Amino acid sequence: MSKWNSPSWPSLLDGSACPICVRGQPLDVIGTLDSAWLTMSENAPMPGYVCLVSQIHAVELHDLSDSQGDAFIRDARVVSKALSMVTGAVKLNYEIHGNTLPHLHLHFFPRYPGDPFEGSAIEPHRVQGPVYAPGQFAEVRGQLLAALRPNSSFKAGGFAAA
């Protein structure tokens, strides 16, 4: 049975059973912006992968008011610029799904020459093992936080320093 046919789907949609809403924030938060939390996990499908999670429970972009949507896209642009600068990626892929967790979130996948998915879409379930060398995750996270700090809307926090 798909999540969509599950008895819990309506409660996920309305936020009453949304794990992000129940917990008060997503896992792996490294900071906040005007409208969203920024998450980053060492167990990522690509080096530099981050996820921007709306602080408002919404399922689709159009569920946000104009000002909320503008703020979310503004935050996405701030993250995009910093992530591009820090990773040196040749391209950033952006994905919004919500097929299993219908709380608006935007995935950022940095793309690199020779990455395992070069020339095709990212398939996170195919990633085997860690994508970071020892110490590399903390270094990339630190560089990203430093790149985001000049933005007046960014506030670091939510993680244990490595």
N, C-alpha and C positions, 0 to 999 in steps of 0.2 A: 504494500500500500504506500502510495506517495504521501509526503507531508500534507499536500493539498487536500487529500481525501481523509486525513486523520481527524478525529474528533477534537484534537487540540488546535487545529489550524485557525478557527475563528478567534480563539483566545490569544494566539500569537499575533493575528492581524490587529486586534483592538488594543494590544499592549498588556493586557492583564496577565498573560503568561509569558511575555517576552523576557528572556533571561537578562537582557541588557537593562530593561526597565525595572525588573524585580531586584536586580543587584544594585541599580543606581548608576551604573556605567559598564562599559564593556571590559573585557580582560585586556591586559597588556597595554594600558594607557601610558603614553610617555608625555602627554601634554594636552592642553585644550586651546582651542581657538574660539572665535566669537560664537559659532553655532555647533561646533563638533569637537569630539575627542579624536586624538590621533593615537592609533595603536601601532605597535611594532613588536614582533615576536621573533625570537631566535629560530623558532621552528617554522621558517618561511619557505615558500616555494621558489623564491628568487632572492639573491642578495639585494637589500634595499627595499624590499616589499614593505609597504605600510597600508593602513586602512583608515579612512576618515569616517567616523560614525556620528550621525546626527544626534544631538542632545535632545531633540524632540522626536517622540515616536511617530514616525511617518512610514508608510510602506512605499510610496512612490514620490518622485520629485514633485509632481503636481499636487500632492497632499499638503505641501508646505505653502504658507502664504507667500505673496510676492517678496516681502522683505526677508522672510526666513529662507526662501530659495536663493535670493540674491546673496545672503550671508553664507550659505552653504557653498555656493559656487565660488565666492570670494575666498573662502577658506581652502577650497580645492586648488585654486590658482596659487595661493601662498605655498601650500605643500608641494605642488607640482614644480614650482620654480626652485625651491630649496632642494628637493629630492634630485632634480635634474643636475643641479650644480654639484651636489655631494657625490652622487654616484657616477657621474660622467656617462650615463646611459645614452645610447644612440637614439632611443625612443622610449617613451613611457606609454604603457597600455593602461587604460582606465576601464574599470568594469563595475557595473551596478547590477546585482542579481536579486537577492532576497528570496530565492526559491526555497530555502530551508529555514532561514531566519529573516522574516519580513520586517526588519527594522532598517531604515535607509542607511546604507553604508556604501562607500566608494573605495574599491581596491585600486592600488597603484602598483603596477608591475614594471620595474625598470627592465629594459631590454638591452642586451649586450651582444657584440659580435661573438659568434661561437657559442651562444647560450644553448641549452638543450632543446629549445623550442624555436630556434632561429628560422624565420620564414613561415612560422605558423602561430597558432594561438597557444597561450599558456595552458597547460593541463596539470594543475597542481597535484592531482592524485597520482601522477606518474613520477613525482619527485621522490627519489630514494635517498634517505640519509640527509645529513646536515649540508646546508649551502654555504655556511660560514666556516672559515678556518678558526682555530682557537684564538680568542681575543678580538676577532674581526667584527663580530656583532656589536660589541661595546664601542668599538672605534667608529663604526658607521653611525650608530645611534648618537654618539657624542657629536660627531660632525653635523648630523642633521639637526640636533638640538641647537648647536651653535649657529647654524644657518637660519634657523627659525626665530631665534631670540630677538633680532632687530625688529621683527614685526610686532607692533604694539599690542596686537590681539592675542599673541601666543604666550601661554604660561606653561613652562615645563613642570612636570611632576607626575606622580602616579606610578613610579617605578623605583626599585631598589638600585642604587648605584652599583655598578660592577667594579 
